[in-house]
Structure formats: C-alpha cells, structure tokens
C-alpha cells in the first residue's frame, strides 16, 4: 500500500469517527422527553374539532400526567447502524435490555453485539451512556415538548383510523443541538405523540450535511412508548449513515 493510499484510509477513518459521533448527538433527544410526530398521508384535512391552543394544552397536560403515572418499565432494544460510503460499507448491531425507574434512572445491559469496533463503541455503546445521562431532570426540562421550548403552528385535522388525527408544526425557540423542527401527529383521545418526522434545529458537526429522523410510538397499557426510530444522516463528503432502533417486549408498571 502506498503512503498516499494509507493516508486516505486514515483520513476516512477519522472522518467516520467524527461523523458517527455527530450522528449520535442527533438522536439523543428522542429518548428523554416528549416527542415530535409526523403528518399522515392517509386522511384528507377537515375542520378541526379543537383549536391549536386546546390541542397544545391537552398535549402538555397529558404528557405530564403520563410521566407522573409511570413508575417503571423494562424492555429490549435492537440497535443497528449501517454506513454506506468510502472506503467500504460497514454494519454493526447490538441488543440490550433496559430497566427504567421513575423519574430519572435508566439501566442497560448489553445482551449481544457484532460489527466493527468503531461503530459499536463510537455509536451504539455511547448511545446507551448518553441516553442515561440525558434522563437527568435539567436535560429533560430543556428538551421537553412544551411552550417553553417550542412554538406550535399550522394545525390540521386529518381523520385516521388509529385516532392520530391532529397534525401541527413545531419550531424550536432557541438554537440547540438537542432540539428539532418538524411536524407532529397527535392522538385525539390520549393527546399523545404517535409518530415523528423531524430534523435537528442545529447541525452539531461539519461532517454532517443533513439528518432526517422518523420515530413511531405505541400505546402500552396507559402509557405511550417508542416503537421504532430511524435516523438517516448524509455526510458532507459522501456516504450515508442510518441508525435504526427497535423497541420490544415492554413490561410497564404504573403508580398505584
């Protein structure tokens, strides 16, 4: 291997290390607070039964109620990260169990892992560490989906069979790498976020050109919890990194 070729591979390795670390930051906010959600294509917009202020009031109040009612949960997650680009495609996977105790304790146990050490250590394992840290009160309050952190607008009502019919836009009030902008779809009975499509309010790294995040939620008992997250980051000098998280086997305990 010539010195030139060797230096190219070293630069590529350094680029991926920075890029994956930046991609990690873009996903953390989705694990510690109320979420954004995506507009649905399934129903035609009609007159909304509620005003924008009423929907937002109910969303914030119900999120607070659910947070107080949730005592603990456990489950299993499957993390997969795929990198397509120079000098070769890479893939890593990790399965972990989670134990959550209200209000701010998360404990993870890695069950299995595979793939390049760069991806496992720089993305997947760091994701667990950072999520645990992000659960602390100050961080949660800084990224909550409420009027202190976001402006809400453009309410539409699009009837859906699953009841997730309210669609509105969300814009962060401040530039912060943990906040994001997008549209939200909210359940019209529980006023819970059903799914999200968003992009970060602030790009945390020069190496990332753009990132699109999609996350869906499911109702487990009386609470709503993440079902799947997919974050796609396009690198500035070519290549794409995709992080997918599947949330499974929930067991939930609420306050008596």
ChimeraX attribute file (.defattr): number of C-alpha atoms within 10 A of each C-alpha:
attribute: neighborCount
match mode: 1-to-1
recipient: residues
	/A:1	5
	/A:2	6
	/A:3	8
	/A:4	9
	/A:5	10
	/A:6	11
	/A:7	11
	/A:8	13
	/A:9	14
	/A:10	12
	/A:11	12
	/A:12	15
	/A:13	15
	/A:14	11
	/A:15	15
	/A:16	22
	/A:17	16
	/A:18	16
	/A:19	25
	/A:20	25
	/A:21	20
	/A:22	20
	/A:23	26
	/A:24	19
	/A:25	20
	/A:26	26
	/A:27	21
	/A:28	21
	/A:29	24
	/A:30	22
	/A:31	18
	/A:32	20
	/A:33	19
	/A:34	22
	/A:35	26
	/A:36	27
	/A:37	27
	/A:38	22
	/A:39	24
	/A:40	19
	/A:41	9
	/A:42	11
	/A:43	13
	/A:44	11
	/A:45	15
	/A:46	10
	/A:47	10
	/A:48	16
	/A:49	12
	/A:50	14
	/A:51	12
	/A:52	17
	/A:53	12
	/A:54	10
	/A:55	22
	/A:56	21
	/A:57	14
	/A:58	16
	/A:59	22
	/A:60	17
	/A:61	14
	/A:62	15
	/A:63	23
	/A:64	12
	/A:65	12
	/A:66	16
	/A:67	16
	/A:68	13
	/A:69	16
	/A:70	19
	/A:71	16
	/A:72	17
	/A:73	18
	/A:74	18
	/A:75	16
	/A:76	19
	/A:77	21
	/A:78	18
	/A:79	21
	/A:80	23
	/A:81	23
	/A:82	17
	/A:83	21
	/A:84	16
	/A:85	16
	/A:86	17
	/A:87	11
	/A:88	9
	/A:89	12
	/A:90	16
	/A:91	17
	/A:92	21
	/A:93	20
	/A:94	19
	/A:95	18
	/A:96	19
	/A:97	17
	/A:98	17
	/A:99	16
	/A:100	18
	/A:101	14
	/A:102	16
	/A:103	14
	/A:104	14
	/A:105	13
	/A:106	21
	/A:107	15
	/A:108	19
	/A:109	12
	/A:110	14
	/A:111	12
	/A:112	10
	/A:113	18
	/A:114	13
	/A:115	14
	/A:116	12
	/A:117	12
	/A:118	15
	/A:119	24
	/A:120	21
	/A:121	13
	/A:122	18
	/A:123	24
	/A:124	24
	/A:125	17
	/A:126	16
	/A:127	20
	/A:128	19
	/A:129	13
	/A:130	15
	/A:131	20
	/A:132	19
	/A:133	17
	/A:134	22
	/A:135	21
	/A:136	15
	/A:137	12
	/A:138	9
	/A:139	15
	/A:140	18
	/A:141	15
	/A:142	16
	/A:143	24
	/A:144	19
	/A:145	23
	/A:146	20
	/A:147	13
	/A:148	13
	/A:149	17
	/A:150	19
	/A:151	14
	/A:152	19
	/A:153	15
	/A:154	10
	/A:155	22
	/A:156	22
	/A:157	22
	/A:158	21
	/A:159	19
	/A:160	16
	/A:161	8
	/A:162	9
	/A:163	16
	/A:164	25
	/A:165	26
	/A:166	27
	/A:167	27
	/A:168	23
	/A:169	20
	/A:170	22
	/A:171	16
	/A:172	23
	/A:173	15
	/A:174	13
	/A:175	12
	/A:176	16
	/A:177	18
	/A:178	21
	/A:179	25
	/A:180	27
	/A:181	19
	/A:182	21
	/A:183	23
	/A:184	26
	/A:185	29
	/A:186	26
	/A:187	19
	/A:188	21
	/A:189	10
	/A:190	19
	/A:191	22
	/A:192	27
	/A:193	28
	/A:194	29
	/A:195	26
	/A:196	24
	/A:197	22
	/A:198	22
	/A:199	21
	/A:200	23
	/A:201	19
	/A:202	16
	/A:203	21
	/A:204	18
	/A:205	19
	/A:206	11
	/A:207	22
	/A:208	22
	/A:209	15
	/A:210	16
	/A:211	20
	/A:212	16
	/A:213	22
	/A:214	19
	/A:215	23
	/A:216	19
	/A:217	19
	/A:218	16
	/A:219	13
	/A:220	12
	/A:221	12
	/A:222	13
	/A:223	18
	/A:224	17
	/A:225	21
	/A:226	21
	/A:227	18
	/A:228	18
	/A:229	21
	/A:230	18
	/A:231	22
	/A:232	21
	/A:233	23
	/A:234	20
	/A:235	23
	/A:236	14
	/A:237	12
	/A:238	12
	/A:239	17
	/A:240	21
	/A:241	23
	/A:242	20
	/A:243	24
	/A:244	18
	/A:245	20
	/A:246	15
	/A:247	20
	/A:248	15
	/A:249	11
	/A:250	17
	/A:251	13
	/A:252	17
	/A:253	16
	/A:254	16
	/A:255	9
	/A:256	6
